Structures are given as C-alpha cells and as structure tokens.
C-alpha cells in the first residue's frame, strides 16, 4: 500500500526512539512502561516551554482545540531541539475513535510534520483497533 506519509515498520522497532506527548501524564506513563516491556525505545516528553504553544499555533489549524496545539507544539519543539536523530525518531499518539477532535490528532500531526520540514519522521496512531 502506498501512503503519503512515512510509515513506522517492524524493522524500525530495533533502532528508533518513539516520542510520546505529555497529554495524559498518568495514562501515558503506563503506556510508556508497557511499550518499553515490548522492546520499544520510548521517551515521554515532559518539556513545558512557551515555544510549544508558538509551534502549535504555527503548525496546526487555528480552529483546532488547545490540547491539539500543545501536543503538536511539543512534538515539533522536541524535533527542533537537536536532541534526537531525526532519521531514527518516530512520534506516537493515541486515538480515541470517537467524536472528539482527538481522533484527528494523528492527521494533524502528520500535516504539521510536513509543514515544519519533518516529513521523514513517522507518526504512529495507536488505538484499540490497532496501530496506523
């Protein structure tokens, strides 16, 4: 199947660091530990700097909710920090699958990656129905 975005593959599990946003700290810390137990290299982003709001506003739609702007801003800030090897980094976001705009986060993140020059970074959507 041909995608317009970079897809995270099983082979990438060996040498990719996966970043998780600080959205639901208690739940995502649990998810962090579960994924680490399965052999993934996970990092829970805890940066809370003003620039994440600026990046969120710059790289997301102005009509999107504030939490989405924060998540997008946190991911872009982390990628721009120079701390991560962009060619070996992926982003992970859970998806609700419901009526909330959170079900659109993964598409918004992929769009922000494209617009900020990080289209080579895979964004992984995780839901109860599987991994996208």
Backbone torsions as a table, in degrees:
resi	resn	phi	psi	omega
1	UNK	NA	139.4	-178.3
2	UNK	-101.9	125.6	-178.8
3	UNK	-113.7	157.2	176.4
4	UNK	-87.4	2.9	-178.5
5	UNK	-135.7	162.4	-179.9
6	UNK	-75.3	130.3	-177.2
7	UNK	-98.9	136.6	175.7
8	UNK	-78.1	124.8	-177.4
9	UNK	-108.8	166.3	178.3
10	UNK	-59.6	-35.3	180.0
11	UNK	-64.1	-30.1	-178.8
12	UNK	-69.8	-21.4	-178.1
13	UNK	-55.7	-34.6	-175.0
14	UNK	-66.2	-36.8	-171.0
15	UNK	-134.7	18.9	177.3
16	UNK	-107.0	141.0	170.5
17	UNK	-94.2	132.7	179.7
18	UNK	-108.9	124.5	179.8
19	UNK	-95.3	136.0	177.8
20	UNK	-118.9	133.6	-177.5
21	UNK	-74.0	163.2	177.2
22	UNK	-91.6	70.1	-177.0
23	UNK	-102.5	-51.7	176.1
24	UNK	-122.7	82.1	-168.5
25	UNK	-51.2	-44.1	-178.2
26	UNK	-68.8	-48.7	-178.5
27	UNK	-65.7	-42.9	-176.6
28	UNK	-72.2	-27.8	174.2
29	UNK	-67.4	-37.0	175.7
30	UNK	-65.4	-46.8	177.3
31	UNK	-58.3	-40.9	177.6
32	UNK	-54.9	-50.1	-178.6
33	UNK	-65.4	-40.1	178.8
34	UNK	-61.9	-48.8	-178.4
35	UNK	-65.7	-36.3	175.9
36	UNK	-63.2	-38.4	177.5
37	UNK	-63.6	-24.4	177.3
38	UNK	-91.9	8.7	173.3
39	UNK	93.2	7.2	178.0
40	UNK	-84.5	145.4	175.4
41	UNK	-91.7	101.4	-172.1
42	UNK	-110.8	141.6	170.5
43	UNK	-131.6	126.4	178.4
44	UNK	-87.6	116.3	-178.0
45	UNK	-74.8	126.1	-179.5
46	UNK	-121.5	6.3	179.1
47	UNK	-64.2	135.3	177.3
48	UNK	-132.7	71.4	-178.1
49	UNK	-109.0	155.8	-176.7
50	UNK	-60.3	-30.1	-176.4
51	UNK	-64.2	-21.9	179.8
52	UNK	-65.4	-32.8	176.7
53	UNK	-67.7	-43.7	178.7
54	UNK	-61.6	-45.2	178.3
55	UNK	-65.2	-39.6	178.2
56	UNK	-61.0	-43.0	177.5
57	UNK	-67.0	-39.2	-176.4
58	UNK	-69.8	-38.3	-171.3
59	UNK	-109.9	13.3	174.8
60	UNK	-129.5	168.6	178.5
61	UNK	-72.1	136.6	-178.4
62	UNK	-64.0	-17.2	180.0
63	UNK	-86.8	-4.7	-175.7
64	UNK	-80.5	157.3	-177.2
65	UNK	-68.6	158.1	-177.1
66	UNK	-59.4	-44.0	178.4
67	UNK	-58.2	-36.6	177.9
68	UNK	-64.7	-41.1	177.9
69	UNK	-61.4	-40.3	-179.7
70	UNK	-65.4	-45.7	179.9
71	UNK	-61.4	-48.2	179.3
72	UNK	-61.5	-45.2	178.9
73	UNK	-61.9	-38.8	179.8
74	UNK	-66.4	-42.4	177.7
75	UNK	-63.0	-48.3	-177.9
76	UNK	-64.8	-41.1	177.7
77	UNK	-59.5	-44.2	179.3
78	UNK	-62.5	-43.7	-179.1
79	UNK	-67.1	-36.5	-179.7
80	UNK	-77.4	-14.0	-174.8
81	UNK	-66.8	-21.7	-176.3
82	UNK	83.5	-0.5	-178.2
83	UNK	-75.9	-22.7	-172.9
84	UNK	-117.7	146.2	172.2
85	UNK	-77.1	107.6	-174.5
86	UNK	-57.7	-32.0	-179.6
87	UNK	-77.9	-3.8	-179.9
88	UNK	-134.0	30.0	-178.3
89	UNK	-127.2	140.3	175.4
90	UNK	-131.2	162.6	178.6
91	UNK	-116.8	143.3	178.4
92	UNK	-124.7	134.1	177.2
93	UNK	-138.7	133.1	175.9
94	UNK	-76.0	155.7	178.9
95	UNK	-125.0	139.1	-176.8
96	UNK	-83.6	-36.4	-177.0
97	UNK	77.4	4.2	-178.4
98	UNK	-102.7	-160.2	-177.1
99	UNK	-79.3	-14.5	179.8
100	UNK	-66.3	152.7	177.3
101	UNK	-64.0	-13.5	179.1
102	UNK	-59.6	-24.4	177.0
103	UNK	-69.2	-14.1	178.1
104	UNK	-99.2	-2.3	-175.8
105	UNK	-53.9	-44.7	-174.3
106	UNK	-62.0	-38.6	178.0
107	UNK	-69.8	-38.9	176.8
108	UNK	-65.2	-39.7	178.4
109	UNK	-64.5	-45.5	179.2
110	UNK	-62.1	-39.0	177.3
111	UNK	-64.7	-42.7	178.6
112	UNK	-64.1	-38.9	177.3
113	UNK	-61.0	-43.8	178.6
114	UNK	-62.5	-47.4	-176.3
115	UNK	-70.5	-22.8	-178.5
116	UNK	-99.1	3.5	177.0
117	UNK	86.5	17.9	-179.8
118	UNK	-115.9	37.5	-176.5
119	UNK	-64.2	-17.3	179.0
120	UNK	-79.1	-5.8	-179.7
121	UNK	-90.9	120.4	178.4
122	UNK	-72.8	141.0	173.6
123	UNK	-112.1	122.0	-175.4
124	UNK	-100.5	126.5	174.8
125	UNK	-99.2	121.4	-178.0
126	UNK	-114.4	124.2	176.9
127	UNK	-140.7	177.4	178.9
128	UNK	-68.6	-16.3	178.6
129	UNK	-90.4	-8.6	177.7
130	UNK	143.4	-165.3	179.9
131	UNK	-114.1	131.7	178.5
132	UNK	-108.0	NA	NA
